[in-house]
Every structure is written in C-alpha cells, then in structure tokens.
C-alpha cells in the first residue's frame, strides 16, 4: 500500500445551538478531502482505527459558547471535528515510534493525520485486554472516574455513592438492561431514570441519603439528587449532558439544599490531571490485576461503520443507545 497524500475529513461546517443537523444545506458537518503535508522530523503519519465518542465534543462546537469560559479552544468552522482515537503508525520520522505501532492520539474525524510523535501515546499489549480499553476504562473515561472519586470527592468504602450516566462512559441509567449490566459490574443497585417510579426508586435506594454523588448529566436528575444528599455530602460535577443540546433546559430548583445540608460541589476536567495520568493508569491496572476492576469487551459499545457514518454514530451518545464506552470502528 502506497503512502497516502490526501485524506477524507469531517469538517465543522455550521456551529449548532441545539441539536446538530446531519443533512441538507445547513448540516453541522461536511465531508471533505484534504491534502496531507509531508512528514517532518519527529512526526508520524497515523491511520485512524477507532474513534472515541464523548459528550464533551458537543460543547466544543456550540455556537453560543464563550471561548473564555471553555477549558479548551473551541472547534472553529472550517476545521476538522476534534476527537481522540486509537491509531496505527503508517510512516514515521519519530525515533521512538516505529511503523505499525498503535497509539492513542487526537486524529480528529480524519482517515489519516500527520501528528507530532511527542503527542502520541503507545498502547500496552496486555493479555486479555482489548486494545480499545485505552480509549475507555484505561483512557480518559476511566481516569476521569478514578480522579473524580479518589481526588475530587475522596470517596471511601464507608460512603454511599451515586453515579448518574452510569451505563455510559462514567447508579443511574436509562433502561432496565443497562441497569442489570451496571449491577453486574459491582453496583449494589441501579435504577432506571426513564421509569415513572424513578423519584420513589431513588428515595428507596438512598434511605440514609448519599454522601457522594458523581454527576455526569446535570439537569433534573442533579436537582433531584440535591434532595438525596446527606449533610456535608460531596458532589463531583463532571458533565451536564442533559443541557448540551437544549439551551432552554430548566435550571435548579433545589439549590437551597446545598446551603441547608452544607453540600460541597466541585467541578473538574480530566485535563487538570495530565501530569498525573501515569499514576492513575498504574492504579487502574493494579486494580484490574487484583480483580477489583472489571474490564472486557462488555465495557465497550463498538459500532463498526464506514467513514461517512461517523457523525451519526457519535449522535448515538445523545440518544442513549450505548451501553459502555461508545467507540467507532472504521471499516
């Protein structure tokens, strides 16, 4: 196979204010072919194998986002859609990365990309583990959960911990099937927020209230959880997917609970922990080796798709179709 000199890319064509548009003249994304620059010393040519689908990507493209209030630079119209992925080195001028090496990098929604070797992280070959685990349980998703629980809220074995979005990349989940899967991972109980009985189910599941809440969704579930927090409870604010596509989503009605129960809420971004990623990965691998962390293909929702289908697979995140980390396998 000859070295490619061009690549297909999905470009951000029009920033959305609510749900992205996937077809027609006002489509959010546009498929284009771009030339690839020649490799310079220290660079590699990558072929994208898997793409990570993450709710945070929605915030990076929102038309109304204030760049001064965003933790990374927003994606600009005309730029490729930003994404992390698992890639294979096709050509290399980086001394530590040989051809054929698999790495985690930021290839964006591109078939091929030229990247600095220093920005590529080789993945370990661990018997029994899918290589894609380094995009999920052993990647930013798992590390977000680890540092959120260990560092942000300092959870202990005595704590009652509630996690929203428990069947996604981070309990509370959106179907009975997902709840059974979450419980198979070790949760004492998982409740379905789509049931009419959800509020009472949550009350019944937290008779002595929750001391820790790991929030991935915000919105009405966060508002309800504020009424189920114990005095001096701690909340890790990690995501707000309930409002990502709805600028008119309702605000919090139970904020007084934060005052009366002296609840501590702390927001965080996994990028805050970049200098400590190695420490977190070591802890997760040790937990896996001891049997305290379940990692297998059931942790992932892998969708095999052609390059043309990338935006539609990503949207499955917001439709609640995934059970586990949602990945796009390019075929």
Beta strands, then each sheet from edge to edge (+ up, - down):
strand 1: 6-12
strand 2: 29-35
strand 3: 43-52
strand 4: 85-92
strand 5: 102-105
strand 6: 112-116
strand 7: 121-122
strand 8: 161-163
strand 9: 172-173
strand 10: 191-192
strand 11: 210-215
strand 12: 229-237
strand 13: 264-267
strand 14: 300-305
strand 15: 325-330
sheet 1: 1+ 2-
sheet 2: 6+ 3- 4+ 5- 7+
sheet 3: 6+ 3- 15+ 14+
sheet 4: 8+ 11+ 12+ 13+
sheet 5: 9+ 10+
end
